[in-house]
């Protein structure tokens, strides 16, 4: 089975069991923040992807990277937020450990996908960049829940940093 689909199913099961469905409306803005971030990546770097999903075992169904990316945005990201924010600890030390846990979950998931060949890196991206990205992402998701404008500002700065670090050519933008 394709790992992208398997992991999405696992997120659904985990969210069904441990997600904070009672407060989903409180998390909805952060879900949108998460999805919009990925949509921006997909749109802005369409012709210069840092990573791409490869639908291993799904080619006969004409599944593409875009289908997998949309599945993650529509299913995995809301489940992640219900689990992440719904169980976010109160004390600083536990928060740091919890963020570390989620960084590890997303990084290991990506590593398994790379091993299976259902994900590839390009243009200088690698697992170390993914770890940094996950560190910033999970920190900003927690910040966004309480202070959305601060999260948007830091996201913009981080995007500029990543574009410069990976020398994304301006010519790719229409």
Buried (B, 14 or more C-beta within 10 A) or exposed (E): EBBBBBBBEBBBEBBEEEBBEEEBEEBEEBBBBBBEBBBEBBEBBEEBBBBBBBBBBBEEEEBBBEBBBBBBBEBBBBBBBBBBBBEBEEEEEEBEEBBEEBBEBBBEBBEBBBEBEBBBBEEEBEEEBBBBBBBBBBBBBBBBBEEBEEBBEBBEEBBEEBBEEBEBEEEEEE
